[in-house]
Amino acid sequence: MRDQVQRINQLKNFKKCHYVPVYKGNHIYPKGSDGFYISSTSLSETSTGFLGILNDELWFSCGLTGTEAEQLENELGVRFSSLRQYALSLNDDLAHIALYSRGLDLWQRHRRYCSICGTQNELESSGHKMVCENGHEQFPHIEPAIIVLVTRGDACLLGRKHSWPPNVYSSLAGFVEPGETIEDSVHREVYEESNIRISNVQYFGSQPWPFPSSLMLAFTAEALTGDIRLNDEMEDVQWFERDQLIEWVEQGAVTLSPRFSVANNLIRNFLEKGA
């Protein structure tokens, strides 16, 4: 539908429209709100992208310039902030809209000029295609990444990085490298981050993860070994018994990934199997 510009413009006349201002992949989160700022009109003169239809209402992203972003910040008295800071407070629909608009905005900003001839790109296809004056086309690119929940009996393997907020733990993850299969990447990342060897790798699901432009592919696996050894990337990796993890999450001693994330789905699926 993104190529049907006339149809989208017609729908604007009788359907409610939501415009999500984005600046360098960030949104504005008004104080006291459970979501990000949404406008009823477009706030961008150059970079509006059609996100789709939700609950019979149209959603658009608005990639703002520095001047436009500063003006909106002054009007609202709030600065643009990263989704990572507010992910836990968003419901599933708003979270996916935030992810989508972030990914589209970052791609548009990073592809202002043609990578083949260097001439300036223009947006087409409702913000989902770049075309330069020589007709070279570019589309949003995706970087595959993997995330895996490793289990050993009634325990699962979780870790945390140095930069994460206190007490946050998640399943292990990393990028797929050139020349390796997705399965190879699952084995390599788990071993690099924990020293654990695995087997029985099973596909679980996927999720867009625009930090900046990833598609997260989720797996489960079973541990062949149990002794953990950390690399420099990880602050902590440890085995969590199912009942222990449930108790610590309820007490707030451990914080899991946001509920809309595939990482959360992996862990919740493991916890619910013991219920």
C-alpha positions as a Markdown table, in Angstrom:
| # | Residue | x | y | z |
|---|---|---|---|---|
| 1 | Met | 0.0 | 0.0 | 0.0 |
| 2 | Arg | 3.0 | 2.3 | 0.6 |
| 3 | Asp | 3.2 | 2.8 | -3.2 |
| 4 | Gln | -0.5 | 3.9 | -3.5 |
| 5 | Val | 0.1 | 7.5 | -2.6 |
| 6 | Gln | -3.2 | 8.6 | -3.9 |
| 7 | Arg | -5.1 | 6.0 | -1.9 |
| 8 | Ile | -3.2 | 7.0 | 1.3 |
| 9 | Asn | -4.1 | 10.6 | 0.7 |
| 10 | Gln | -7.8 | 9.6 | 0.2 |
| 11 | Leu | -7.8 | 7.7 | 3.5 |
| 12 | Lys | -6.4 | 10.7 | 5.3 |
| 13 | Asn | -9.6 | 12.6 | 4.5 |
| 14 | Phe | -11.9 | 10.3 | 6.5 |
| 15 | Lys | -9.7 | 8.3 | 8.9 |
| 16 | Lys | -7.9 | 9.5 | 12.0 |
| 17 | Cys | -4.2 | 10.0 | 11.5 |
| 18 | His | -1.3 | 9.9 | 14.0 |
| 19 | Tyr | 2.1 | 11.4 | 13.3 |
| 20 | Val | 5.1 | 10.3 | 15.4 |
| 21 | Pro | 7.9 | 12.8 | 15.5 |
| 22 | Val | 11.3 | 11.2 | 15.5 |
| 23 | Tyr | 14.8 | 12.8 | 15.7 |
| 24 | Lys | 17.9 | 10.7 | 15.2 |
| 25 | Gly | 15.9 | 7.6 | 16.2 |
| 26 | Asn | 14.6 | 9.2 | 19.4 |
| 27 | His | 11.1 | 10.2 | 20.5 |
| 28 | Ile | 9.6 | 12.7 | 23.0 |
| 29 | Tyr | 8.2 | 11.2 | 26.2 |
| 30 | Pro | 6.1 | 13.8 | 28.0 |
| 31 | Lys | 6.3 | 13.8 | 31.7 |
| 32 | Gly | 3.5 | 11.7 | 33.3 |
| 33 | Ser | 2.7 | 10.0 | 30.0 |
| 34 | Asp | 2.8 | 6.2 | 29.3 |
| 35 | Gly | 3.8 | 6.8 | 25.8 |
| 36 | Phe | 5.6 | 9.1 | 23.3 |
| 37 | Tyr | 4.3 | 12.3 | 21.9 |
| 38 | Ile | 1.9 | 11.9 | 18.9 |
| 39 | Ser | 0.6 | 14.8 | 16.7 |
| 40 | Ser | -2.5 | 15.0 | 14.7 |
| 41 | Thr | -0.7 | 16.7 | 11.9 |
| 42 | Ser | 2.7 | 16.2 | 10.2 |
| 43 | Leu | 5.5 | 18.1 | 11.8 |
| 44 | Ser | 8.1 | 17.3 | 9.1 |
| 45 | Glu | 8.4 | 19.2 | 5.8 |
| 46 | Thr | 10.7 | 16.6 | 4.2 |
| 47 | Ser | 10.5 | 13.1 | 5.8 |
| 48 | Thr | 7.1 | 11.6 | 6.5 |
| 49 | Gly | 6.8 | 7.8 | 6.3 |
| 50 | Phe | 3.7 | 5.7 | 6.2 |
| 51 | Leu | 3.8 | 3.1 | 9.0 |
| 52 | Gly | 0.5 | 1.4 | 8.3 |
| 53 | Ile | -3.0 | 1.1 | 9.7 |
| 54 | Leu | -3.8 | 0.1 | 13.3 |
| 55 | Asn | -7.3 | -0.2 | 14.6 |
| 56 | Asp | -8.6 | 1.5 | 11.4 |
| 57 | Glu | -6.4 | 4.5 | 12.0 |
| 58 | Leu | -3.4 | 5.7 | 9.9 |
| 59 | Trp | 0.1 | 6.0 | 11.5 |
| 60 | Phe | 3.0 | 8.0 | 10.1 |
| 61 | Ser | 6.6 | 8.7 | 11.2 |
| 62 | Cys | 8.0 | 12.3 | 10.9 |
| 63 | Gly | 11.7 | 12.5 | 10.7 |
| 64 | Leu | 12.5 | 16.0 | 12.0 |
| 65 | Thr | 15.4 | 18.3 | 11.2 |
| 66 | Gly | 17.5 | 19.7 | 14.0 |
| 67 | Thr | 15.5 | 23.0 | 13.8 |
| 68 | Glu | 12.2 | 21.2 | 13.8 |
| 69 | Ala | 13.2 | 19.0 | 16.7 |
| 70 | Glu | 14.5 | 22.0 | 18.8 |
| 71 | Gln | 11.2 | 23.8 | 18.2 |
| 72 | Leu | 9.1 | 20.9 | 19.3 |
| 73 | Glu | 11.3 | 20.4 | 22.4 |
| 74 | Asn | 10.9 | 24.0 | 23.3 |
| 75 | Glu | 7.1 | 23.8 | 22.9 |
| 76 | Leu | 6.7 | 20.7 | 25.0 |
| 77 | Gly | 9.5 | 21.4 | 27.5 |
| 78 | Val | 10.9 | 17.9 | 27.0 |
| 79 | Arg | 13.9 | 16.6 | 25.1 |
| 80 | Phe | 14.0 | 13.7 | 22.6 |
| 81 | Ser | 15.1 | 10.5 | 24.4 |
| 82 | Ser | 16.0 | 6.9 | 23.5 |
| 83 | Leu | 13.4 | 4.2 | 23.4 |
| 84 | Arg | 15.7 | 2.1 | 25.6 |
| 85 | Gln | 14.9 | 4.4 | 28.6 |
| 86 | Tyr | 11.1 | 4.1 | 28.3 |
| 87 | Ala | 10.6 | 0.6 | 26.8 |
| 88 | Leu | 9.2 | -0.8 | 30.0 |
| 89 | Ser | 6.4 | 1.7 | 30.1 |
| 90 | Leu | 5.0 | 1.2 | 26.6 |
| 91 | Asn | 2.2 | -1.1 | 25.7 |
| 92 | Asp | 2.8 | -3.6 | 22.9 |
| 93 | Asp | 1.2 | -1.5 | 20.1 |
| 94 | Leu | 3.2 | 1.7 | 21.0 |
| 95 | Ala | 6.4 | -0.3 | 21.4 |
| 96 | His | 6.1 | -1.7 | 17.9 |
| 97 | Ile | 5.3 | 1.7 | 16.5 |
| 98 | Ala | 8.3 | 3.2 | 18.3 |
| 99 | Leu | 10.5 | 0.4 | 16.9 |
| 100 | Tyr | 9.2 | 0.9 | 13.4 |
| 101 | Ser | 9.4 | 4.7 | 13.3 |
| 102 | Arg | 12.9 | 4.6 | 14.8 |
| 103 | Gly | 14.2 | 2.1 | 12.2 |
| 104 | Leu | 12.7 | 4.1 | 9.3 |
| 105 | Asp | 14.0 | 7.4 | 10.6 |
| 106 | Leu | 17.6 | 6.1 | 11.1 |
| 107 | Trp | 17.6 | 4.5 | 7.6 |
| 108 | Gln | 16.4 | 7.8 | 6.0 |
| 109 | Arg | 19.0 | 9.8 | 7.8 |
| 110 | His | 21.9 | 7.5 | 6.9 |
| 111 | Arg | 21.0 | 7.3 | 3.2 |
| 112 | Arg | 20.7 | 10.9 | 2.2 |
| 113 | Tyr | 23.2 | 10.4 | -0.6 |
| 114 | Cys | 23.4 | 7.6 | -3.2 |
| 115 | Ser | 26.1 | 5.1 | -2.3 |
| 116 | Ile | 26.8 | 4.5 | -6.0 |
| 117 | Cys | 27.1 | 7.9 | -7.5 |
| 118 | Gly | 27.0 | 10.3 | -4.5 |
| 119 | Thr | 24.1 | 12.4 | -5.7 |
| 120 | Gln | 21.3 | 13.4 | -3.3 |
| 121 | Asn | 18.5 | 10.9 | -2.7 |
| 122 | Glu | 14.8 | 11.7 | -2.7 |
| 123 | Leu | 12.2 | 9.7 | -0.7 |
| 124 | Glu | 9.6 | 7.7 | -2.6 |
| 125 | Ser | 7.2 | 4.9 | -1.8 |
| 126 | Ser | 5.8 | 6.7 | 1.3 |
| 127 | Gly | 9.3 | 7.0 | 2.8 |
| 128 | His | 10.4 | 3.4 | 2.2 |
| 129 | Lys | 12.6 | 3.9 | -0.9 |
| 130 | Met | 15.4 | 6.3 | -1.8 |
| 131 | Val | 16.0 | 7.2 | -5.5 |
| 132 | Cys | 18.8 | 9.5 | -6.6 |
| 133 | Glu | 18.8 | 11.7 | -9.7 |
| 134 | Asn | 20.5 | 9.0 | -11.7 |
| 135 | Gly | 17.8 | 6.5 | -10.9 |
| 136 | His | 19.7 | 4.3 | -8.4 |
| 137 | Glu | 17.3 | 2.8 | -5.8 |
| 138 | Gln | 17.9 | 2.0 | -2.2 |
| 139 | Phe | 15.7 | 0.2 | 0.3 |
| 140 | Pro | 15.9 | -0.2 | 4.1 |
| 141 | His | 18.5 | -2.9 | 4.9 |
| 142 | Ile | 18.4 | -5.4 | 7.8 |
| 143 | Glu | 21.3 | -6.7 | 9.9 |
| 144 | Pro | 20.5 | -10.2 | 11.2 |
| 145 | Ala | 21.2 | -10.8 | 14.9 |
| 146 | Ile | 20.5 | -13.8 | 17.1 |
| 147 | Ile | 19.2 | -14.2 | 20.6 |
| 148 | Val | 19.1 | -17.6 | 22.4 |
| 149 | Leu | 17.8 | -19.0 | 25.7 |
| 150 | Val | 20.0 | -21.8 | 26.8 |
| 151 | Thr | 18.6 | -24.2 | 29.3 |
| 152 | Arg | 19.9 | -27.1 | 31.5 |
| 153 | Gly | 17.1 | -29.0 | 33.2 |
| 154 | Asp | 15.2 | -26.4 | 35.3 |
| 155 | Ala | 17.8 | -23.7 | 34.8 |
| 156 | Cys | 18.3 | -21.1 | 32.1 |
| 157 | Leu | 21.3 | -19.1 | 31.2 |
| 158 | Leu | 21.0 | -15.3 | 31.5 |
| 159 | Gly | 23.6 | -12.5 | 31.3 |
| 160 | Arg | 24.0 | -8.7 | 31.5 |
| 161 | Lys | 26.3 | -6.3 | 29.9 |
| 162 | His | 28.3 | -3.5 | 31.7 |
| 163 | Ser | 26.2 | -0.7 | 30.2 |
| 164 | Trp | 22.8 | -2.1 | 31.3 |
| 165 | Pro | 20.8 | -0.7 | 34.1 |
| 166 | Pro | 21.2 | -2.5 | 37.5 |
| 167 | Asn | 19.7 | -5.9 | 37.9 |
| 168 | Val | 18.6 | -6.3 | 34.2 |
| 169 | Tyr | 19.3 | -9.7 | 32.8 |
| 170 | Ser | 18.5 | -11.2 | 29.4 |
| 171 | Ser | 19.2 | -14.2 | 27.1 |
| 172 | Leu | 22.5 | -14.1 | 25.2 |
| 173 | Ala | 22.6 | -12.3 | 21.8 |
| 174 | Gly | 24.8 | -11.1 | 19.1 |
| 175 | Phe | 25.2 | -10.2 | 15.4 |
| 176 | Val | 25.5 | -12.7 | 12.6 |
| 177 | Glu | 29.0 | -12.3 | 11.0 |
| 178 | Pro | 29.7 | -12.4 | 7.3 |
| 179 | Gly | 30.3 | -15.9 | 6.0 |
| 180 | Glu | 28.6 | -17.8 | 8.8 |
| 181 | Thr | 25.1 | -19.4 | 9.0 |
| 182 | Ile | 22.6 | -18.3 | 11.6 |
| 183 | Glu | 23.1 | -21.6 | 13.4 |
| 184 | Asp | 26.9 | -21.1 | 13.5 |
| 185 | Ser | 26.3 | -17.6 | 15.0 |
| 186 | Val | 24.1 | -19.1 | 17.8 |
| 187 | His | 26.8 | -21.6 | 18.8 |
| 188 | Arg | 29.6 | -18.9 | 18.5 |
| 189 | Glu | 27.9 | -16.2 | 20.5 |
| 190 | Val | 26.9 | -18.5 | 23.4 |
| 191 | Tyr | 30.4 | -19.9 | 23.6 |
| 192 | Glu | 32.1 | -16.5 | 23.4 |
| 193 | Glu | 29.9 | -14.9 | 26.0 |
| 194 | Ser | 29.7 | -17.8 | 28.5 |
| 195 | Asn | 32.0 | -20.7 | 27.5 |
| 196 | Ile | 29.0 | -22.9 | 27.2 |
| 197 | Arg | 28.7 | -25.5 | 24.4 |
| 198 | Ile | 25.1 | -26.1 | 23.2 |
| 199 | Ser | 23.0 | -28.6 | 21.2 |
| 200 | Asn | 19.4 | -28.9 | 19.9 |
| 201 | Val | 19.1 | -25.4 | 18.6 |
| 202 | Gln | 15.5 | -24.7 | 17.8 |
| 203 | Tyr | 13.9 | -21.6 | 16.1 |
| 204 | Phe | 11.6 | -19.7 | 18.4 |
| 205 | Gly | 10.5 | -16.4 | 16.7 |
| 206 | Ser | 11.7 | -13.0 | 15.5 |
| 207 | Gln | 11.4 | -9.3 | 16.2 |
| 208 | Pro | 12.5 | -6.1 | 14.5 |
| 209 | Trp | 15.2 | -4.5 | 16.6 |
| 210 | Pro | 16.3 | -1.1 | 15.1 |
| 211 | Phe | 19.4 | -0.5 | 17.2 |
| 212 | Pro | 20.1 | 0.6 | 14.6 |
| 213 | Ser | 18.7 | -1.8 | 12.0 |
| 214 | Ser | 18.6 | -5.4 | 13.2 |
| 215 | Leu | 16.2 | -8.3 | 12.8 |
| 216 | Met | 16.4 | -10.4 | 15.9 |
| 217 | Leu | 16.1 | -14.1 | 15.3 |
| 218 | Ala | 15.3 | -16.0 | 18.5 |
| 219 | Phe | 16.3 | -19.6 | 19.4 |
| 220 | Thr | 16.2 | -22.1 | 22.2 |
| 221 | Ala | 19.1 | -24.5 | 22.9 |
| 222 | Glu | 20.2 | -27.0 | 25.5 |
| 223 | Ala | 23.6 | -26.9 | 27.3 |
| 224 | Leu | 26.2 | -29.6 | 26.8 |
| 225 | Thr | 28.5 | -28.0 | 29.4 |
| 226 | Gly | 27.9 | -26.0 | 32.6 |
| 227 | Asp | 31.0 | -24.1 | 33.6 |
| 228 | Ile | 30.7 | -20.4 | 32.8 |
| 229 | Arg | 33.6 | -18.2 | 31.8 |
| 230 | Leu | 33.0 | -14.5 | 30.9 |
| 231 | Asn | 34.5 | -12.4 | 28.1 |
| 232 | Asp | 35.1 | -8.7 | 28.3 |
| 233 | Glu | 31.7 | -7.8 | 26.8 |
| 234 | Met | 29.7 | -9.4 | 29.7 |
| 235 | Glu | 29.5 | -8.1 | 33.3 |
| 236 | Asp | 27.8 | -11.3 | 34.5 |
| 237 | Val | 26.4 | -14.6 | 33.2 |
| 238 | Gln | 24.8 | -17.2 | 35.4 |
| 239 | Trp | 22.4 | -20.0 | 35.7 |
| 240 | Phe | 19.0 | -19.2 | 37.1 |
| 241 | Glu | 16.8 | -22.0 | 38.5 |
| 242 | Arg | 13.2 | -21.6 | 37.4 |
| 243 | Asp | 11.6 | -21.1 | 40.8 |
| 244 | Gln | 14.5 | -18.9 | 41.9 |
| 245 | Leu | 14.1 | -16.6 | 38.9 |
| 246 | Ile | 10.4 | -16.3 | 39.4 |
| 247 | Glu | 10.9 | -15.3 | 43.0 |
| 248 | Trp | 13.6 | -12.7 | 42.2 |
| 249 | Val | 11.6 | -11.2 | 39.4 |
| 250 | Glu | 8.6 | -10.8 | 41.7 |
| 251 | Gln | 10.8 | -9.2 | 44.4 |
| 252 | Gly | 12.4 | -6.9 | 41.8 |
| 253 | Ala | 15.9 | -8.3 | 42.4 |
| 254 | Val | 16.0 | -9.2 | 38.7 |
| 255 | Thr | 14.5 | -7.2 | 35.9 |
| 256 | Leu | 13.8 | -8.9 | 32.6 |
| 257 | Ser | 13.7 | -7.4 | 29.1 |
| 258 | Pro | 10.5 | -5.4 | 28.2 |
| 259 | Arg | 7.4 | -7.5 | 27.9 |
| 260 | Phe | 7.0 | -6.8 | 24.1 |
| 261 | Ser | 10.5 | -8.1 | 23.3 |
| 262 | Val | 11.3 | -11.5 | 22.0 |
| 263 | Ala | 13.8 | -11.9 | 24.8 |
| 264 | Asn | 11.0 | -11.6 | 27.3 |
| 265 | Asn | 8.9 | -14.1 | 25.4 |
| 266 | Leu | 11.8 | -16.6 | 25.4 |
| 267 | Ile | 12.2 | -16.3 | 29.2 |
| 268 | Arg | 8.5 | -16.2 | 30.0 |
| 269 | Asn | 8.0 | -19.3 | 27.9 |
| 270 | Phe | 10.6 | -21.1 | 29.9 |
| 271 | Leu | 9.1 | -20.0 | 33.2 |
| 272 | Glu | 5.6 | -21.0 | 32.3 |
| 273 | Lys | 6.7 | -24.5 | 31.4 |
| 274 | Gly | 7.3 | -25.1 | 35.0 |
| 275 | Ala | 3.9 | -23.8 | 36.1 |
